[in-house]
Amino acid sequence: MLLWGILAILGIGAGAMAAESLHVVASIKPVHAFLAGLMKDADTPELLIGGRSTPYDFQPDGGTLGRLNHADVVVWVGPELEASLTQPLRELKKRRGDKVRVVELLSSPTLKILPSRKVPGQRDPFFWLDDRNAIILLDELTELLVEVDPRRAHIYTRNRREMLKPLRHLDREYEYGYRGLKAGRGVTYYDTLQYFEQAYALKLLDEVAASPRQPVDTAALLRVRARLVAGDANCVLVEKGMPARQLGLLTQGLNVNIGELDSLGVDLEPGSGLYLHLMEHNTDAIKRCLGADMSQAASAREAARGDDASIQDGIGGRFVLTDQYGDTRTEQDFRGHYSLVYFGYTHCPDVCPTSLQVMTSAMRLLGDKAKRFQPYFISIDPDRDTVKTLHDYVKYFDPRLVGLTGSKAMLKRVASEFRVKFEKGEVDPEHPDMYLMDHSASLYLMGPDGRFITKFAYGIDAPTLVKQLNEIVP
């Protein structure tokens, strides 16, 4: 399951909860929103940091410790955000052991977690501001709830389906109306938007500080102000609940826009709808601050909500994998070109090398037109297909071939999104590394917009593949 790597690290045992009610505690509003939606018609998760509090000013009291002590499951982001919970959760585990499960989301092997840009050795906690992570988080929490409370698995899986549609609408909205926004340039007071920047091609020029926990450095303040004075940026983004005490000095005498984000949902009512409201608020705040055309933004939102074809369950989806050079790759790398995608494994005796030979031979037969295509080989055998193994394997076929591997959970997820079936064969105890993998052997063609076009059955030869590709891509 997706979260068991985390749980194993934390020393948490398995087994379903025996109690009639499942007591789940979430640390912050964005995480609580997902749990509230998934647990609808079952139980109601508790929120630790509510009201207008933020993790930066929150201090656990007797009520907090009482809620933690009665919890079956506690889900928090991690010490980089909820620092005041670190010691109470450590003591909770010592006191209650396997009777409570503590899930630290920053340790997830499937979420895209970025390092802090301002504090060496720390992780950036604002992962939910990339809606790709939100969809992955929805799946992780669904699997966690099903595992600990299997008697109500049907409720959690039903709620997950209901929650997925608006999340895909949200993703489509950004595709329609956000990527590549060039209305203006901005700076942030606190560095909360790294995930948002990467996901949606937003270019912010600088930030004053990492968070309210770090003192504002005079040199950083002067550097950012110089950007504003020079006219490099016309927008300063601040966060609700995070005091920007030097904002007056930063903007004094300057005609700049101030946008107020709410990345923690400080001003929003907790509940299942909070995440969508949070993302809508932040998106509109950024666009207004940058001077974007808000009527155009509204049209993009309506177009996304009306494009039901884009959110139907189909082939392809979100992922975070690693290529043969150790670099992170996501589904965004499939954009801008046609992608030929094959699932297999490096120890495959015949089917995989044959299929890869057909794919790479077709690339050579396409000539100059091959520049419009990118071939990918996605492993379904992470135990053996390390980055180095992939690097040594794919170079024998074509220098353009990109090999991708990742955690078991993520590869299982990607295979599911492409409807690829795979299963590990029998293992010889005397030769445990010599097993085979049974798997689907089709070749997938994805469009420059990331959407599935068609798939080619195993056994097609290179000339036939080229003929069909030329018919699809004139």
C-alpha distance (Angstrom), angle and dihedral (degrees) to the residues before:
residue distance angle dihedral
M1 . . .
L2 3.77 . .
L3 3.78 98.1 .
W4 3.77 101.7 37.3
G5 3.80 92.9 91.9
I6 3.78 88.0 60.8
L7 3.77 93.3 43.4
A8 3.79 92.3 49.6
I9 3.79 90.8 51.8
L10 3.78 89.1 51.9
G11 3.80 91.1 50.7
I12 3.79 94.4 -116.2
G13 3.77 119.8 155.1
A14 3.80 128.8 -136.1
G15 3.78 130.7 -118.0
A16 3.77 136.2 102.9
M17 3.78 122.1 -83.7
A18 3.76 113.1 -99.8
A19 3.79 97.5 -157.4
E20 3.80 121.2 98.3
S21 3.79 92.1 -124.7
L22 3.77 125.6 47.6
H23 3.81 110.8 -137.6
V24 3.80 108.6 -152.9
V25 3.79 122.9 176.8
A26 3.81 124.1 -164.6
S27 3.78 122.2 -165.7
I28 3.82 102.2 -147.0
K29 3.79 137.9 23.9
P30 3.85 99.7 -107.3
V31 3.83 91.8 54.0
H32 3.81 91.3 41.5
A33 3.83 89.2 54.5
F34 3.81 92.3 62.1
L35 3.79 93.2 45.8
A36 3.82 91.9 46.6
G37 3.79 90.7 54.3
L38 3.79 94.5 45.4
M39 3.81 93.3 47.3
K40 3.81 96.4 48.5
D41 3.84 109.9 136.0
A42 3.81 90.0 14.1
D43 3.81 113.8 60.9
T44 3.79 137.5 -34.1
P45 3.81 118.0 -112.7
E46 3.79 118.4 -134.3
L47 3.79 122.8 -122.6
L48 3.79 119.2 -141.2
I49 3.80 102.2 -170.9
G50 3.79 105.5 42.9
G51 3.77 139.8 147.5
R52 3.79 113.3 35.6
S53 3.80 93.2 -34.0
T54 3.78 120.8 119.7
P55 3.81 129.6 -160.4
Y56 3.80 87.1 -105.8
D57 3.81 95.1 64.5
F58 3.81 100.3 25.6
Q59 3.80 119.3 115.3
P60 3.83 120.1 -176.0
D61 3.80 115.1 -117.5
G62 3.79 133.7 -176.0
G63 3.81 91.9 -77.2
T64 3.79 91.4 52.5
L65 3.79 92.4 50.5
G66 3.79 90.5 47.2
R67 3.81 92.6 54.0
L68 3.78 90.6 47.9
N69 3.80 91.9 48.9
H70 3.82 91.8 55.7
A71 3.82 95.3 44.3
D72 3.78 125.0 113.9
V73 3.81 91.9 -168.3
V74 3.81 130.1 20.9
V75 3.82 119.2 -168.7
W76 3.79 118.7 -169.2
V77 3.79 136.0 158.7
G78 3.80 100.1 -124.4
P79 3.80 144.7 -94.2
E80 3.81 92.9 -66.0
L81 3.81 88.7 69.1
E82 3.83 110.5 19.8
A83 3.81 97.1 35.9
S84 3.82 92.6 158.5
L85 3.82 90.4 61.2
T86 3.81 95.6 55.5
Q87 3.79 97.3 87.2
P88 3.85 96.9 37.9
L89 3.80 90.7 52.1
R90 3.79 92.0 47.3
E91 3.80 89.9 52.1
L92 3.80 90.8 44.8
K93 3.81 90.6 57.6
K94 3.79 91.9 48.3
R95 3.79 91.2 49.2
R96 3.79 100.9 42.3
G97 3.81 104.0 22.5
D98 3.81 114.0 -179.5
K99 3.80 92.1 2.1
V100 3.80 90.4 82.4
R101 3.78 131.9 42.9
V102 3.78 117.7 -146.8
V103 3.80 114.9 -165.5
E104 3.80 119.6 -166.1
L105 3.80 107.4 -162.7
L106 3.81 95.8 -161.4
S107 3.81 86.5 65.6
S108 3.81 93.0 56.2
P109 3.83 113.2 128.7
T110 3.81 92.3 -149.8
L111 3.79 104.8 44.2
K112 3.78 117.2 86.9
I113 3.81 102.6 -112.3
L114 3.80 118.4 -175.5
P115 3.81 127.6 -160.3
S116 3.78 117.5 -110.8
R117 3.78 113.0 -93.7
K118 3.79 92.4 -149.2
V119 3.82 107.6 33.2
P120 3.83 115.9 53.6
G121 3.80 114.7 -134.0
Q122 3.80 95.0 18.6
R123 3.79 131.5 104.6
D124 3.79 125.4 -124.7
P125 3.83 104.3 -112.2
F126 3.84 100.2 -161.3
F127 3.81 95.3 87.5
W128 3.84 95.0 137.4
L129 3.82 91.0 70.5
D130 3.82 86.9 80.5
D131 3.81 105.7 72.1
R132 3.81 88.8 -150.6
N133 3.79 86.8 66.8
A134 3.80 90.0 46.4
I135 3.80 91.3 58.2
I136 3.81 91.4 46.5
L137 3.81 90.2 47.8
L138 3.81 89.9 52.1
D139 3.80 89.7 55.8
E140 3.81 93.5 45.2
L141 3.78 93.7 51.3
T142 3.80 91.6 45.0
E143 3.78 91.1 55.1
L144 3.79 91.5 45.9
L145 3.82 92.7 52.8
V146 3.80 92.4 45.4
E147 3.80 90.0 51.0
V148 3.79 97.0 49.2
D149 3.82 95.7 37.0
P150 3.84 108.3 27.5
R151 3.81 93.9 161.9
R152 3.82 88.4 72.5
A153 3.79 97.4 37.4
H154 3.80 90.1 120.1
I155 3.82 90.5 60.3
Y156 3.78 94.6 49.0
T157 3.80 94.2 46.7
R158 3.82 91.8 46.4
N159 3.80 91.2 50.6
R160 3.77 90.7 47.2
R161 3.82 90.2 57.1
E162 3.80 90.9 49.7
M163 3.80 92.6 49.5
L164 3.79 94.6 46.6
K165 3.80 96.0 65.7
P166 3.84 97.6 61.8
L167 3.80 89.8 43.2
R168 3.78 89.3 56.1
H169 3.79 89.7 46.7
L170 3.79 87.7 54.2
D171 3.77 91.4 50.2
R172 3.79 90.6 49.6
E173 3.80 90.8 50.3
Y174 3.79 90.7 58.3
E175 3.79 90.0 47.6
Y176 3.81 90.6 52.5
G177 3.76 100.3 41.2
Y178 3.76 116.0 9.0
R179 3.78 115.0 46.2
G180 3.77 112.0 97.2
L181 3.82 95.8 11.2
K182 3.82 106.3 175.4
A183 3.80 101.5 175.8
G184 3.79 92.9 118.6
R185 3.77 147.3 -40.9
G186 3.76 126.4 -93.7
V187 3.79 145.1 -174.2
T188 3.79 129.4 -147.7
Y189 3.77 129.1 -136.2
Y190 3.82 92.0 -147.4
D191 3.79 123.7 27.8
T192 3.81 99.0 -116.3
L193 3.81 101.4 125.1
Q194 3.81 104.8 66.5
Y195 3.83 92.5 111.9
F196 3.79 91.7 44.8
E197 3.80 91.2 50.8
Q198 3.79 93.7 51.2
A199 3.80 95.8 43.4
Y200 3.78 98.5 47.5
A201 3.81 105.3 29.1
L202 3.79 92.5 -110.8
K203 3.79 114.1 159.9
L204 3.81 114.9 -149.4
L205 3.77 115.3 176.6
D206 3.80 105.3 -149.4
E207 3.79 147.8 -23.8
V208 3.80 133.8 -136.9
A209 3.82 100.7 -141.6
A210 3.78 141.9 -7.5
S211 3.82 96.7 -119.4
P212 3.82 141.8 -35.3
R213 3.81 87.8 -80.2
Q214 3.79 92.0 68.3
P215 3.81 118.7 69.8
V216 3.79 115.0 -118.6
D217 3.78 108.2 -100.7
T218 3.80 112.5 -135.3
A219 3.79 91.9 -141.0
A220 3.82 91.0 53.4
L221 3.80 91.3 48.1
L222 3.80 91.7 51.3
R223 3.80 91.9 45.2
V224 3.80 92.9 53.4
R225 3.79 92.4 44.2
A226 3.80 89.2 52.6
R227 3.81 88.0 56.9
L228 3.78 90.2 53.7
V229 3.82 94.2 45.0
A230 3.81 90.8 50.5
G231 3.81 90.5 51.6
D232 3.80 93.2 -118.6
A233 3.81 88.4 128.9
N234 3.79 131.7 29.0
C235 3.80 99.5 -175.1
V236 3.82 137.6 61.6
L237 3.81 117.5 -163.9
V238 3.81 119.5 -155.3
E239 3.82 131.3 178.1
K240 3.79 129.3 -118.5
G241 3.79 110.2 -116.2
M242 3.81 93.6 19.0
P243 3.82 109.7 97.4
A244 3.80 113.2 -131.1
R245 3.79 96.1 -161.6
Q246 3.80 95.6 169.7
L247 3.82 95.2 47.9
G248 3.81 91.5 105.4
L249 3.78 92.1 54.9
L250 3.80 90.4 44.8
T251 3.80 95.3 55.0
Q252 3.82 103.3 25.3
G253 3.79 111.1 142.2
L254 3.81 93.3 0.8
N255 3.80 129.6 116.3
V256 3.80 100.8 -134.8
N257 3.80 134.1 138.5
I258 3.80 120.6 -111.6
G259 3.80 117.4 -149.2
E260 3.79 121.3 -169.2
L261 3.80 115.4 -148.3
D262 3.80 125.3 -165.1
S263 3.79 103.0 -157.8
L264 3.83 92.6 156.0
G265 3.81 95.6 45.1
V266 3.82 92.9 -117.6
D267 3.83 93.8 156.8
L268 3.81 95.4 36.4
E269 3.78 128.9 92.8
P270 3.81 111.7 -111.2
G271 3.77 116.6 -113.7
S272 3.78 143.7 89.7
G273 3.81 94.7 -55.5
L274 3.78 96.5 52.8
Y275 3.80 97.9 92.7
L276 3.80 94.8 55.8
H277 3.81 91.2 46.0
L278 3.81 90.0 48.5
M279 3.80 93.4 52.4
E280 3.81 92.4 44.8
H281 3.81 91.1 49.8
N282 3.81 93.4 48.3
T283 3.79 93.8 45.9
D284 3.79 93.1 50.7
A285 3.82 92.0 43.9
I286 3.81 91.1 53.4
K287 3.80 93.6 46.3
R288 3.80 93.7 48.7
C289 3.78 91.5 47.1
L290 3.80 91.9 50.4
G291 3.79 91.2 47.5
A292 3.79 97.5 -113.3
D293 3.81 123.4 166.0
M294 3.81 101.4 -93.9
S295 3.81 93.6 -166.0
Q296 3.79 88.0 57.7
A297 3.81 89.0 48.2
A298 3.81 90.4 52.4
S299 3.81 90.6 50.0
A300 3.79 90.5 51.8
R301 3.80 90.2 52.0
E302 3.80 92.5 50.7
A303 3.81 92.0 46.4
A304 3.80 90.8 52.0
R305 3.79 93.0 49.0
G306 3.78 90.9 50.1
D307 3.80 95.4 48.2
D308 3.79 98.5 89.2
A309 3.80 91.0 159.9
S310 3.78 89.5 69.2
I311 3.79 95.1 57.5
Q312 3.77 102.3 46.0
D313 3.76 116.4 117.6
G314 3.78 104.6 -95.5
I315 3.76 142.7 135.7
G316 3.79 119.0 -48.6
G317 3.76 131.7 27.1
R318 3.78 146.1 159.9
F319 3.78 125.8 -33.8
V320 3.78 145.0 155.8
L321 3.82 112.0 -147.8
T322 3.80 138.4 156.3
D323 3.80 124.8 -118.4
Q324 3.80 128.9 -142.5
Y325 3.80 90.5 -86.2
G326 3.80 95.0 53.6
D327 3.81 94.0 -105.1
T328 3.80 122.7 137.1
R329 3.79 116.6 -109.5
T330 3.81 127.7 -172.2
E331 3.80 135.6 179.7
Q332 3.82 86.4 -87.9
D333 3.81 87.2 73.8
F334 3.81 87.4 66.5
R335 3.81 89.2 64.4
G336 3.80 124.6 98.9
H337 3.81 97.0 29.0
Y338 3.79 141.1 45.8
S339 3.79 111.1 -89.5
L340 3.79 126.6 -148.2
V341 3.80 107.0 -159.2
Y342 3.79 127.0 -168.9
F343 3.82 127.9 178.2
G344 3.79 118.9 -150.1
Y345 3.80 144.0 106.5
T346 3.78 136.4 -100.8
H347 3.82 96.0 -119.5
C348 3.82 91.4 55.8
P349 3.82 106.8 128.6
D350 3.81 101.4 -149.3
V351 3.83 121.0 -22.0
C352 3.82 96.8 63.0
P353 3.80 98.8 45.0
T354 3.80 89.7 45.5
S355 3.79 92.6 51.0
L356 3.79 93.3 45.4
Q357 3.78 90.2 48.8
V358 3.81 90.0 53.3
M359 3.80 91.9 48.0
T360 3.81 95.6 48.1
S361 3.82 92.7 41.9
A362 3.80 88.0 54.5
M363 3.79 88.9 52.4
R364 3.80 89.8 56.6
L365 3.81 92.6 45.6
L366 3.81 90.8 52.5
G367 3.81 89.9 64.9
D368 3.81 114.1 -171.5
K369 3.80 90.0 -3.6
A370 3.80 88.4 68.2
K371 3.81 87.1 79.5
R372 3.80 86.9 76.3
F373 3.82 91.7 59.2
Q374 3.80 133.3 66.8
P375 3.84 119.8 -165.2
Y376 3.83 119.9 -145.2
F377 3.80 131.9 -170.4
I378 3.82 113.2 -161.4
S379 3.80 116.4 -165.6
I380 3.80 121.9 -134.7
D381 3.82 91.4 -171.8
P382 3.83 108.1 70.3
D383 3.81 93.3 162.9
R384 3.78 91.0 70.2
D385 3.80 104.7 15.5
T386 3.78 101.6 81.1
V387 3.79 122.7 166.8
K388 3.80 90.6 -96.2
T389 3.81 92.6 48.0
L390 3.80 90.8 51.7
H391 3.80 91.3 46.7
D392 3.79 91.9 54.4
Y393 3.82 92.5 43.7
V394 3.81 106.2 47.2
K395 3.81 94.7 47.2
Y396 3.82 89.1 70.9
F397 3.81 91.1 64.8
D398 3.81 110.6 39.7
P399 3.81 134.4 -28.3
R400 3.81 88.4 -129.5
L401 3.81 93.3 59.3
V402 3.82 113.2 108.1
G403 3.81 116.3 -153.7
L404 3.81 118.3 -154.5
T405 3.79 131.3 -164.9
G406 3.80 136.5 159.3
S407 3.77 145.5 148.5
K408 3.80 120.3 -29.0
A409 3.78 90.1 -112.6
M410 3.79 94.4 51.8
L411 3.81 94.9 44.7
K412 3.79 89.7 49.2
R413 3.79 88.6 51.6
V414 3.82 94.4 48.4
A415 3.80 91.9 47.4
S416 3.79 89.4 50.8
E417 3.80 91.2 50.8
F418 3.80 89.8 54.1
R419 3.82 91.1 41.0
V420 3.78 90.3 -119.9
K421 3.78 114.7 158.6
F422 3.78 120.8 -150.4
E423 3.78 136.9 164.6
K424 3.77 134.8 -178.7
G425 3.79 113.8 -115.4
E426 3.78 127.4 -134.5
V427 3.79 115.4 -56.8
D428 3.80 120.7 -136.7
P429 3.84 106.6 -139.6
E430 3.80 89.7 -144.4
H431 3.82 92.0 51.7
P432 3.83 105.9 27.2
D433 3.81 93.5 167.2
M434 3.80 95.6 54.1
Y435 3.83 99.1 76.9
L436 3.80 125.8 128.2
M437 3.81 128.5 -131.4
D438 3.79 121.4 -136.3
H439 3.80 108.9 -148.2
S440 3.80 147.5 153.2
A441 3.78 111.2 -87.6
S442 3.81 105.4 -161.0
L443 3.80 123.1 129.5
Y444 3.82 115.1 -129.6
L445 3.81 127.0 -147.2
M446 3.81 115.6 -155.8
G447 3.80 124.6 -172.6
P448 3.82 128.1 -123.3
D449 3.81 88.4 -98.2
G450 3.81 90.0 58.0
R451 3.79 94.6 -107.2
F452 3.78 124.8 133.8
I453 3.82 115.0 -104.4
T454 3.79 106.4 173.3
K455 3.77 144.5 -45.7
F456 3.79 131.6 -125.2
A457 3.78 120.6 -139.3
Y458 3.78 122.9 -121.3
G459 3.80 111.4 -90.8
I460 3.80 98.6 45.7
D461 3.80 112.4 134.3
A462 3.80 125.6 -132.8
P463 3.86 98.1 -105.4
T464 3.81 91.5 50.2
L465 3.78 91.1 47.2
V466 3.83 90.4 51.3
K467 3.82 90.7 49.0
Q468 3.79 91.9 52.9
L469 3.80 93.4 44.2
N470 3.81 89.9 52.4
E471 3.82 89.5 52.1
I472 3.80 91.4 52.0
V473 3.80 96.6 39.8
P474 3.82 109.1 37.1
